[in-house]
Amino acid sequence: MLHASLLPLANDRVRLRPLRAEDATAYAEGAEDPTVRRYAHLPEPHYTPATARAMIEGAARDGLERGDLAVLAIADPADDSFLGSLVIFDVTEDSAEAGFWLRPDARGAGRSAAALDLAIDLVRRSGLSGLTARTVTDNTASQRVLEGAGFVETGRQASTAPSGQRIEAVHYERWLPRPTPALPLTTERLALRLHRAGDEDWLRRIYERPEVVHYLLDPPWTPQLAERRLSERLARTGLESDAGALALVVEHESSPIGDIALWLTDAAHGIAEIGWVLDPDHGGRGYALEAVRRVLDLSIDHCGVHRVTAQMDARHGASARLAERAGMRHEAHLRQDWWSKGEWTDTLVYGLLADDVHPRR
Ligand SMILES: CC(C)(COP(=O)(O)OP(=O)(O)OC[C@H]1O[C@@H](n2cnc3c(N)ncnc32)[C@H](O)[C@@H]1OP(=O)(O)O)[C@@H](O)C(=O)NCCC(=O)NCCS
């Protein structure tokens, strides 16, 4: 279900808001444009100001109230005037489809891509995990817009448009992470919270130890590097955030003992990577395993990630055992694929699929 209460949404290029009766004339004029008529496949073959108004006060308003259809205005953020329309339809528990068009004089300024970004935000924050779109093979502008917004082509086939017309469609899909739940996450003995100002001191105390960074890419942390790394982590508040990453501090009895991160390596398809570091003074008690299991559960059960990988220096046996105990499969041993700290090193790749956790019947 779409949460209409999240509207309006805006960025520097457009405002996405419910249609209003005053938009009827501009909607009807825009819908008459030959490119819109050819490509947008609107439910009605023609709109007049009166039929547009009836749609706005009827199907569009009812759909938003029910949460299963959103026929929205793409508006100018400066004066709120109508520039085009974006519709989200075929809303199921998990996904929805989007279509969009702009008035001819509003094109050429990246506005439909900006409107799609807002639609993605609306759909994601409504708890859906995918947005699809269809376009026809010769609609290059629409394909470029969709690809620019992170949609990936999933196939080409004949299908029926909202107009009822049969079209040869290129199908697109954009995977969307479900929003991060309330933090901290808890386990039997641990709490996993976001980073905050002041964390640089304890982080440096762990990451300045040569035995900790030995198998990592960083040199031992200086105070400056600790500050830089903390500021990067402060932005990693969820897979749905601009950073596409979640960086958590692992706490035991309210003291930080390590950190764990999950980041998208392929946002369009829902592929993520996980990484962890535990203070050696707290090793051997299963804390890292407890934290890793919790974050893997979060990524697959909650965020809806398709695959999580973990990559590590092949000499780091403790990390490899941890990945295995957490249920990840050993998928590859890459020989001398990384030049690290003056020598060639091997990399182990572990992977966990959503299908491993919840096999499809
Ligand atoms: C699709 C539409 C909303 C895009 O408008 P827009 O956001 O202003 O996009 P632009 O016109 O700036 O074009 C987007 C990209 O396509 C390219 N493009 C535009 N027209 C093109 C054409 N005829 N042939 C090839 N490329 C074209 C642009 O160069 C731009 O490329 P870039 O991203 O690499 O810079 C608009 O063309 C429209 O309303 N079309 C009619 C309805 C429609 O097709 N809706 C989509 C149905 S799924």
The ligand as an SDF file (V2000), in Angstrom:
LIG
                    3D

 48 50  0  0  0  0  0  0  0  0999 V2000
   10.1410   10.3530  -21.3000 C   0  0  0  0  0  0  0  0  0  0  0  0
   10.1110   11.8340  -20.9300 C   0  0  0  0  0  0  0  0  0  0  0  0
    9.2830   12.0010  -19.6740 C   0  0  0  0  0  0  0  0  0  0  0  0
   11.5710   12.2550  -20.6870 C   0  0  0  0  0  0  0  0  0  0  0  0
   11.6270   13.6530  -20.4690 O   0  0  0  0  0  0  0  0  0  0  0  0
   12.9250   14.3080  -19.7630 P   0  0  0  0  0  0  0  0  0  0  0  0
   13.0370   13.8290  -18.3880 O   0  0  0  0  0  0  0  0  0  0  0  0
   12.8550   15.7610  -19.9430 O   0  0  0  0  0  0  0  0  0  0  0  0
   14.1080   13.6470  -20.5450 O   0  0  0  0  0  0  0  0  0  0  0  0
   15.0010   14.2720  -21.6920 P   0  0  0  0  0  0  0  0  0  0  0  0
   14.1780   14.8100  -22.7700 O   0  0  0  0  0  0  0  0  0  0  0  0
   15.9530   15.2030  -21.0410 O   0  0  0  0  0  0  0  0  0  0  0  0
   15.7600   12.9790  -22.2170 O   0  0  0  0  0  0  0  0  0  0  0  0
   16.3710   12.0100  -21.3560 C   0  0  0  0  0  0  0  0  0  0  0  0
   17.5390   11.3610  -22.1000 C   0  0  0  0  0  0  0  0  0  0  0  0
   17.0720   10.7810  -23.3250 O   0  0  0  0  0  0  0  0  0  0  0  0
   17.7480   11.3690  -24.4280 C   0  0  0  0  0  0  0  0  0  0  0  0
   16.7500   11.5710  -25.5050 N   0  0  0  0  0  0  0  0  0  0  0  0
   15.6830   12.3860  -25.4970 C   0  0  0  0  0  0  0  0  0  0  0  0
   14.9900   12.2610  -26.6400 N   0  0  0  0  0  0  0  0  0  0  0  0
   15.6550   11.3550  -27.3840 C   0  0  0  0  0  0  0  0  0  0  0  0
   15.4630   10.8000  -28.6800 C   0  0  0  0  0  0  0  0  0  0  0  0
   14.4140   11.1230  -29.4120 N   0  0  0  0  0  0  0  0  0  0  0  0
   16.3610    9.8860  -29.1280 N   0  0  0  0  0  0  0  0  0  0  0  0
   17.4390    9.5360  -28.3840 C   0  0  0  0  0  0  0  0  0  0  0  0
   17.6640   10.0230  -27.1440 N   0  0  0  0  0  0  0  0  0  0  0  0
   16.7850   10.9180  -26.6640 C   0  0  0  0  0  0  0  0  0  0  0  0
   18.2550   12.7070  -23.8930 C   0  0  0  0  0  0  0  0  0  0  0  0
   19.3990   13.1140  -24.6220 O   0  0  0  0  0  0  0  0  0  0  0  0
   18.6090   12.3560  -22.4690 C   0  0  0  0  0  0  0  0  0  0  0  0
   19.8080   11.6190  -22.4540 O   0  0  0  0  0  0  0  0  0  0  0  0
   20.8610   11.7540  -21.2490 P   0  0  0  0  0  0  0  0  0  0  0  0
   20.1620   11.2800  -20.0200 O   0  0  0  0  0  0  0  0  0  0  0  0
   21.9780   10.8870  -21.6630 O   0  0  0  0  0  0  0  0  0  0  0  0
   21.1930   13.2120  -21.1830 O   0  0  0  0  0  0  0  0  0  0  0  0
    9.4930   12.7110  -22.0570 C   0  0  0  0  0  0  0  0  0  0  0  0
   10.2220   12.5170  -23.2440 O   0  0  0  0  0  0  0  0  0  0  0  0
    8.0300   12.3950  -22.3320 C   0  0  0  0  0  0  0  0  0  0  0  0
    7.1470   12.9320  -21.6910 O   0  0  0  0  0  0  0  0  0  0  0  0
    7.7740   11.5170  -23.3140 N   0  0  0  0  0  0  0  0  0  0  0  0
    6.4000   11.0950  -23.5900 C   0  0  0  0  0  0  0  0  0  0  0  0
    5.8390   10.1120  -22.6080 C   0  0  0  0  0  0  0  0  0  0  0  0
    6.7550    8.9330  -22.3410 C   0  0  0  0  0  0  0  0  0  0  0  0
    7.4690    8.4700  -23.1970 O   0  0  0  0  0  0  0  0  0  0  0  0
    6.7190    8.4390  -21.1160 N   0  0  0  0  0  0  0  0  0  0  0  0
    7.4990    7.2930  -20.6810 C   0  0  0  0  0  0  0  0  0  0  0  0
    6.6510    6.0970  -20.7800 C   0  0  0  0  0  0  0  0  0  0  0  0
    7.4280    4.7410  -19.9450 S   0  0  0  0  0  0  0  0  0  0  0  0
  1  2  1  0
  2  3  1  0
  2  4  1  0
  2 36  1  0
  4  5  1  0
  5  6  1  0
  6  7  2  0
  6  8  1  0
  6  9  1  0
  9 10  1  0
 10 11  2  0
 10 12  1  0
 10 13  1  0
 13 14  1  0
 14 15  1  0
 15 16  1  0
 15 30  1  0
 16 17  1  0
 17 18  1  0
 17 28  1  0
 18 19  1  0
 18 27  1  0
 19 20  2  0
 20 21  1  0
 21 22  1  0
 21 27  2  0
 22 23  1  0
 22 24  2  0
 24 25  1  0
 25 26  2  0
 26 27  1  0
 28 29  1  0
 28 30  1  0
 30 31  1  0
 31 32  1  0
 32 33  2  0
 32 34  1  0
 32 35  1  0
 36 37  1  0
 36 38  1  0
 38 39  2  0
 38 40  1  0
 40 41  1  0
 41 42  1  0
 42 43  1  0
 43 44  2  0
 43 45  1  0
 45 46  1  0
 46 47  1  0
 47 48  1  0
M  END
$$$$
